[in-house]
Amino acid sequence: MKKLVLLLLVVGFSITHAQTKGKITYRFSILKDSIKPLDSLKSLDEVKVNVHKMLMNAEPIEAYLLFNKQKSFFYVEPRLNPSPPIWNHASDGIGLERADYDMGRILAGGDGTYYTDWSDNFMTHQMNFMENKLRVISKAPDWELIDSTKIILDYPCKLAKSKKGKIFAWYTESIPYKHGPRDSSNLPGMVLEVRRGRMHIYTAINIDYNDEEADFISEPVEGKLVTQNELRSIAGNPFGKKD
């Protein structure tokens, strides 16, 4: 009996230890049924037609979250086509010259990365902007917990809704770390599914507690560090002046 108890303690410790780090694979999808048909829009122009085409042609894409107890690093799978779309900025608006770019990848996070360190209680979004890198400091959303449950990858999950915006997240307390895809974090457990708005959804499809990438989570240091307000000031209005 003592040997059995000891064995269970060893197994339990091994499982707990194995779950202190890992890599979660998410599938990002655009919910095509939520996209308004072109003929329902009040006005049409080339940009709207091209964007609609890109949304309808977008395929699901994988994204990854490396995590340990304190830190996480989120990124989207590298793109096969290295050529970005060509956006023409002008005083009267914005134009798009390509309609075959992977809109799904753009909305999933594109070439940006998201780094969180809860020991210092901050998050940074490293992004490419006008051929330069920026690191944008941001805060995690505040959440309202909802009395609803479901199972994802055999983990019992609970539902939460962001107090600002329209983000719904399913998290599991069985993995007791406050991480999630992109900036969907600061919940009592790991986020395994998140729906942003009415059209975008990330769903966990695999968790690997032995992935070696999770041993080397480090903060991105390339790029100027800016706040959200500073980014808005730098970016201005990319869609041109309004009459």
N, C-alpha and C positions, 0 to 999 in steps of 0.2 A: 504493500500500500504506500509506504514512504517513497519507494522508487517511482511509483506511478505519479504521485504528487510532484516529485522533483522533475520528472520528465515533462509534465504539463507546464510547470513553471518555466523550464528551459524553452519549450516550444513557444509559450506565450511571449517570453522576452524576445525571442528571435523574430517573431512576427511583428511585434511593436517596433523593434529596432529597424527592421526592413522597411517599415512604413514611414520612417522619419525623413526619407528623401525619395525622389522618383521623377518620372516623366509621364505626363498625361498627354495623350493624343486626342485632339478634338476634331470633329468634322464641322466645318462652317458651311452653312447653306443659306441661300436666298429663297424665301418662301414665295414661289412664283404666283400662287393664287392670290397673294396680297397686293400684287402689282396692278395698278389701275390700267385698263386697256387704253391705248392711244386715243380711240374715238370718244373716250369719256373726258379727256382734258379740254379745258376751255380754249386754249390756244396751243398751236404747234409751231415749232421751228426746228432747224437742223439739230441743234444741241439736244432738245428733248427727244427727238426721234432716235438719235444715236445712243443716248443714255438708256432709253427704253430697250433698244436692241441689245445693248451690253448686259443689262440686267436679265433679260429673258434668255440670253445665251450663256450666262454664267453657270459654271459647273461647281459642285461641292469641292472644297479644298481643305487640306489638313493644316492644323496649327498645333503648336506644342507648348506645354508649360513644364519647365524644369522647376523643382521645388525642394526645399528642405524646411526645417522648422521655422526659420526666420526669413529666408529669402526666396524669391521666385523670379523667373525670367521667361517671358512669353514672346514667341515669334511665329511667323507664318512660313510654311514650306517655301523654299527658294523657287522663283519663277523660272520657267523654261525659256520664255521669250524675254531677253534682256532689254528690249526696246520699249520705253514708256510711251504713253499716248502724247500727242502734241497738242497742248492747250495754247491758243492764241489769245493773249490779254490785250484788250483795247479799251478805250474810254467808253465805248458804247456796249461793252459786254465781254463775253468770253466765248471762244469758238473751239470746237474739237475737230481734229483732222482725221482721227482714227476711231473706228467703231468696233474693232476686233480685239481691243485690249481686255484683259481679264478683270472685269469689274468685281467679280467675286473675291479675288485676291485683294483688291484695293480696299473693299469694305471689311474684309477679315482682319486687316491690319497692315497690308502691303509690306514694304521694306522696313517698317518701323519695328521697334522692340519695346517691351514694357518690363521695367525692373522694379521690384518691391523689396524693401528691407524693413521689416517690422521692428527690428532692434532700434532703428532710428526713426521709425514711423513716417516713412515717406515713399513716394513712387515717382519714377521718372519715365517719360516716353521719349525715346530717341527716335528722331524722324529726319527725313531729308526735306529741306525746304529751299527752293531756289538754288539748287546745286550746293547747298551747305547743310551741315548737320546741326540740329538743335537738340537739346535735352530739356524737355518741358516738365517742370515740377507740378505734380497734381495731388489731389487728395482723393481718398477712396470715397465712394458714395455712402450716404447715410441710408439705412435700410429700415423697412417696416416688415416685421416677421408675420407670416400668414399661416393660419392653421390648415395646412394642406400637405400631403405626403405622396411620394411615389418612389419606385425603385429604379435606379440607374446603375448598370453594371453590377447588379446584386448588392448595391449599397442603398440603405434607406436614406431618402433625401427629404428635406423640408424646403418650403417655398419662402422667398422673400421678394419684396418689391422696393425699388429705390424710391426715396422720398422726393427726389427731383428727377424729372425725365421719366422714361417708360422702359425701365430695365427690370426683368423678372429673372431671378436666379434660383436654381435648385442646388442646395448644398448638403453635404453629408458630415455629420459630427463624428462619423467613424474614422475620418481622416481629419484630425482636429487642428488644422492649420488654416489661416485666414486668407488663402490664395484663391485665384481664379483667373480665367482668361481676360486679357487686356487689363482694364481697371475694375473688373467686377470682383472686388475682394472686400475684406473687413467684415466677414460673416463668421459665425461660430464654427465653421467647418469648410472643407474644400468645395468649391463650386464645380459641379459636374455638368451643369447645363445652364445656359443663359440666353435669354431672348431680348434683343435690343430693338425697341420699337416694334412695329408690326411685321417687319420683313426679314430680320436677320437672326439666326440662331446658331449657337455653338453647342455641340453635344459631345461629351466624352465617349470615346469608343474603345479606349485601351489605357490601362495604367501599368507601367513597368517600374517596379520598385528596385530593380537592379541595373537600371540604365546608368552608364558611367558618366554621361553628360551632367547628371545632377551633382556630381562630386566637384564640379568646377564652375559654380555660379558666381559671377563677378559683375560688379557694377560697370556699365558702359561709361567711358570717360571722354569719348570724342564728341565734340560739339559744345557750343555755348549753352550755359545753363540759364533758362528763362522761366518766368511764371506764365500762367495761362493768360493773364492780362497783357503781359509783354508780348506774347505770341500774337494776340489779337491786334495789338498795335503794329507789330511788324508785318503781319499778313494783310491788314487793311480789308478791303472788299474786293475779292478776286473777280466778282461778277460785274464790275463796272459801276458807274454812277447811275443812280435812279433819278428819274425825272420827278 
